[in-house]
Amino acid sequence: MRRALQLVCVLFAFVVLLPELGLGHALAQTVSAQPAYTLPPDKLAKAEALERTRTLLYFGDALWWLAALFLLLRTRAAAVLEEWVSRGTGRRWLQGLVFFLLLLAIKTIADLPVDAYAHSVSLRYGISVQGWGGWLVDFAKALGLTLGIGAPVLLLFNWIVRVAPRRYWLWGWTAAVVLMVFSAFIEPLGEPIFNEYEPLQKTNPALVAQLEQVAARTGTRIPPERMFLMKASVKTNGLNAYVSGLGATKRVVVWDTTAGRIPNDEILFIFGHESGHYVLNHIPKGLACGAVFMLLVFWVCARSAGWLVRRFGARWGVAALAGRAGFVVLLLVASVASFALEPVTNAFSRYFEHQADVYGQEAIHGIVADPQRTAVRAFNALGAAWLETPTPQPFVAFWTYSHPSVATRAEFAREYDPWANGGRGRFFVR
């Protein structure tokens, strides 16, 4: 059984994941001597240096949190903390709430040096323009949300483990799926906590009219009153435009660093891309695939955590998974699984993003003069604004990139012309 599982993993890597290593980019480069995405020498040097720093931060942050969880168990700090909160009150739910509030506070403190360094890097490279005062305010808001929402959620899952010791992984999975769907629906309601928004019609009526054309063609049905301008320029020089929410909460958001800074036709392409996620049902598909995949992960984590408690519980002061300290074991196992499976989830994400790129390019056909050139220019603007290197390391792109590299996307956009010789697109007849 174990050898069969290993074989399946190897086959999956060759069939699904290896094409995501950047080999497609290398092949595309042989088609044309001039790359579709380039940076001037000064920005190229910065992008390459920033890529190395981003990679160190990405892996360093993940491994640091895993180490922190392990140390909480290995030093018996989790067990001591559980004992301490149990002496404070006789109410079990309050004990759990205090325990998880303190645990999340410990995580925040552990993450603070990495987060602060990441912000300093962003400032140094000119991507962020937010001062430390504003950054600390956002940090405090994020902490408040983490404590106010995260602690009750962890308490809920801990309660599920206690009341259903044999099938807690199944009930926990059910609760996680419900929370995922709910989060996708209410996401736009939380966005104003961190950023300021105003109607896009107020400052960019011409852009709104053009966005309505794309919305009508894609059938996304987003009226002008749900199109907003986000005042991102107080925090960043980056470019972005996106669609968020589900059903009644669905809306278009264009950053003020994007509106007026790049031509409207490039914004239309970005909007077409985002519309593609809705029209192609990427959100429900992602939720469904994630739910199925997560069911297996929950089961494996439950088995692994149970084995760890039996093997090391006495050394860690953990009597059972149903206890507060025992739940830290589950968090450790789940965090390891999440980190190890990121290449898989990112591969699926890159597939969806590529589909959305195709959809966006087709959606603006007939609305802008040259969809190919528009898409290439948009990718060059995005890559330059975020200082993405044209030549990412294959392993880094494979493990960390949730989108195909800008170079790969620009190369594809330049070559993609289904309308030549009377052809048709993948998603639109004309």
N, C-alpha and C positions, 0 to 999 in steps of 0.2 A: 504493500500500500504506500509506504513512504517513497519507494523508488518510482512508483507510478505518479505520485504527486510531484516529485522533482522533475520527471519527464514532462508533465503538463506545464510546469512553470517555465522550463527551458523552451518548449515549443511556443508558448505564449510570448516569451521574450523575442524570439526570432520573427514570429509572424506579425505581432502587434507593436512591440516596443522598439525594435531595432530601426525601423523606418523613421522613428522620432529622434534618432541620435544626431540628426543633422546631415545624414547621407544624402537626403534629397536636396539639401542646399548645395552640397558639393557637386552633385550632378547638374543642378541648374546652372552653376557657375561655368560649366564647360560649354553651355549653350551660347553664352555671350561673353565676350572678353571684358565688357564694361559692366560691373555689378549694378544692380538696380538700386541698392541702398549703399550709400557712401557717406563718410564724414570727412571734413577737412582735417589736416594733420594734427592741429592742436586739440580738436575735439576727439579725434580718434585715440590719442594718447590718454586723454582723460577717461574715455569710455572703457578702454582696456584696463586701466588701473582701477576704475570703479567696479568693473566686473569681478576682479579678484577680491576686492573688499566686500562686495555684496555676497559673494560665495562664502567667504569666511564667516560673515554675520549670519547667513542662512543656516549653515551647518553648526556653527558655534552656539547659536541661540537654542537650536533643537537639542543638541547634546548637553548643553548646560542645564536645561530643565530636566532631562532624564537623570543627570547626575544629582540634581537637587532632590528629586523624588527618592532616588536610591539612598542618599545620605539621610533623609528623614526616616527611612526604615532601618538602615544599617546602624545608626547611632541611637535607635529607639526613641528619637525625638517625636515621631508620630504617636507612639504608645504613651509617652509622657504627656503629650498634649491632650490625648483622649482622656487620660486619667484626671488631668487638671480641670478640664471643662465639666467632667462628670461630678466633681465636688462642688461646682458653683451653683448647680440647680438640679432638682430632681426630675424636671420635665425633659423627657428624652428628645423631643423635637427641638427644644431650645439648646440642648447640649450639641446636637448635630449642627444646628444653624451657626452657633458660635465656632464650632470646630472648623466648619467649611469657610466661614468668614476669615478666620485666622489662616487657614491653608491658602486661600486665594491672596491674602495680604502677603504671605511669604513668597508666593509665586511672583507677585508684582515687584516686591523688593529684589528678588533674584533677577528679574528681567530688566530692572531699571538701568543698570550700567550698560547693558547691550543696547537698549532702546535709546538711551542718551547718546551713546557713541554713534549709532546709526543716524540720529538727527544731526549730529555735528558733521558727519560725512556728507549728508545731503546739503547742508549749508555750505560746506567747503567747495562742493562741486557746482553750486549755483542752482540746484534743483529746488531746494526749499528756500523760502525767504522769511519764514516764520521765526520770530525771535523766541528766546528761551522762555520769556514770560507767557506768551501765547501757547507755547508747547506744553508748559507745565499746567496751564488751564485745561487743555485738551487731555492731558495725562490724568488730571484729577477727575474729569468727566468720565473718561474710560474706566477709571478705577471704581467710581461710583456705580456705573452700570454693571461692571463685573461683579461687584459685591452684591448689588441689589437683585441681579438676575441670576448670576452664577451660583451663589450660595444656595438659594432655594431649589435650583435645578439639581445640584449635587445632593441636596438633602432628599429630594424626590427619588433619585436613583438609589441612594443608600437605603431608603425605606423599602424600595422594591427588592433589593438584595435580602433584606431582613425578613420580609413577609413571604417571599417566594424563593427559598434557598436552592431549590432544584431547577426552577425554570425562570430564574430572575433575568437571565440573558435574553429570553424571549420577550418578557414584559418590558424590560429595559429597552430592547430594540423597538418595540411598539411605541413607547413614549418618545424615543429619539426621532422616529419618523414623523410623528405628530408635531414635534417641536421644529423640525426642519421645514415642514410645509408652512407652519405658522410664522416662522421667521422670515421666509421669503415673501409672505403677504404683508407683514408689518414693517419691512425694512425701510420704505420711504418715510414712515412716521418718525423714525429715529434719526434720520439724516440731519434735520435742522438743529439737532443738539450740538453738532460740531461745525456746521457751516450755515451761511446765510443765503437765502434763495429769494428770487423775485421773478415775476412773470416774464418770460422771454419776449412776449409781445410788447412789453414796455420799452425795451431798448433795441430790439432786433425784429421789427415787424416783417421786414423782407425775408429774413431767414425763416421765420415762422411759416410764411406762405410757401416757401420752398419745402420745408419739412412736411407740410400738409400734403404736398404732391407725393412725396415718398411714402408717407403714411397711407394715403389713399391707394397707392399701387400695391403696397404690401398687405393692406387690410388690417393694420395694427389698431386702427380706430382710437387714436389718441388725439383728443380735441386740443385747440390752442391753450385753453385754460389749464391744461395739465402739461404744459411745456414751460420749463423753468431755466433761469440763468443762475448758476452757482458762483458765488464770489470767491473763487479759488485763488485769485491773485494775491490775497493777503497772506497766503501760506506757501504757494508753490509757483514755479515757472512751467510746470508740466502741462500737457494738453490732455483733454479728455472730453468725451460726450457719451452718455449712456442712457439706457432705459432701465427702470427698476420697478419693483412691485408686481403684483398679480391682480387681475380683474379690476376692481374699482380703485385700487391703489396704483395702477400702472401709470407711469409718467416718463417724459423725456427731460433729461438734464444736460445742459451744455455749460461747460466751465467758461467763465469770462476770460480766461487765458486762451481759450480756443476761438470764441466768437470775435471776429475782427482781426485775429492774429493769423489765421489761415483762411484761405478762400472758402466761401460758402459751399462750393461743390465738394470740397474735401470733408466738410462737416456732414454733408448729405451722405457721403459714402460711409462715414463712421456711424451715422444714424441707421443707414441701411443694414450695416453689419449687426448692430444691436437689435434691430427689428427681426433679423434672421433668427436670433435666438428664440424669439417668441413664436414666429411663424413655423419654424421647424421643430417646435415643442422641445427645445433643449432643456428648459427648466423642468417640466414633468419627466422627461426622459432621464435627466440627470438625477432627479429625486428617486425615480423608480430603480435605476441601476445602482444608485448609492444605497438604497434600502436593501436590495437583494445582497449586495456585496457586504453591507454592514451586518446583516444577519449572520453570515459566516464568520465575520470578524468578532462579533459579540460572543459567539459560541466558542471560538478558539481562545479568546481572551479569558472567558470564564474558566475553561479547562486549565489554561496556563496559570492563572492567578490562584486557583485552587491548589495546584501542584506546588507553587511557590510557598503558600501558607503552610502546607504540610511539611515541606522541606526546610524552610527557614523561619517559620512562624515563631518558634521558641526563641530563636536568636534575636528576632526583631521585636519580640514582645507582642506579637499579633496572635490572638487566640482564634479568630474566625474572620472570614470576609465580611460578615454582617456588621462587624464593629467599625468604628470610625477609622482606626489605623488600618484595618483590613481593607477598607475602601481605597486607601492610598496604594495598596498593592494592585488593585484593579486599575487605578489611574496610571500607575507605572507601566503595566502591561499594555493598556490601551494607547499610551503615548508612544511606546516602542512600536506597536503595530502601525499607528498612524504615520510615524516617521518612515518606517520600512516600506510602506505601501504608497508613499507619495509619488514615486515614478509611475505607478499604475494609474492613480487618479489623475495625474498631470497628463498622461498620454491620452486618456479619454477627453480631458479638457481641451487639449490641442486639436483633437479631431473635431470637436464641436466648433472651436474657434475657426478652424480652416473652412468648415462648411459655412459659417457665418460670413467669412471673407468672400466666398464665392457668391453667396446670396446678396451681400451688400453691393458687389460690383455689378451684378445683374439688375438689382433693384434700381440703380441710377441710370441704367442704359436707356437712352432716349430723353432723359431729364438733364443730364450734363453732356457736354460736347464729346468728351473722350473718357469713358469709364476707366480704361487701362491707365492712362497717364494720371488721372485724378487719384486712383487708388495708390499708385506708386508715390506720388507726391505726398499723400496723406501719411503713408508709412515712413517716408523720409522725415517728415515734420515730427511725427511721434517719436521716432528713434532718436532724432537729434535733441528733442526736448528732454527725454528721459536718459540720454546718454547711454543708449544700448549699443554695444559693440557689434560691428558687422560680422565678426568671426568668433562667436561664443564657443567655448570648449564643449565638445560633444557630450561629455559626461555631465557637465553642469546643466546644459540645455535639457538633457534626458531626465535628470533628477528634479530640477527646480523650476523649469519653465512651464507655466500653465497655459501659455500661448506659444505658437510657433515663433521662432526668432523673427525679428523685423526683416532681416535679410532674406529669409525664406519666403516670407509673406510678400515682400516687394517683388522678388523674382517671379513668383507665381502670378501676381497681378499683372506684371508686364507681359507675360506670355499667354495669359488667359484671354482668348478672343473667340468665343463660340459663335459669334455673329458673322464671322468671315465666311464668305462663299455661301451665304444663305443659311448658316447653321442656327442652332437654338441653344439657349442656356440650359442648365440643369434644373432650374426652378421656375424660369419664365419662358414663355413661348417666344416673346419678342424682346 
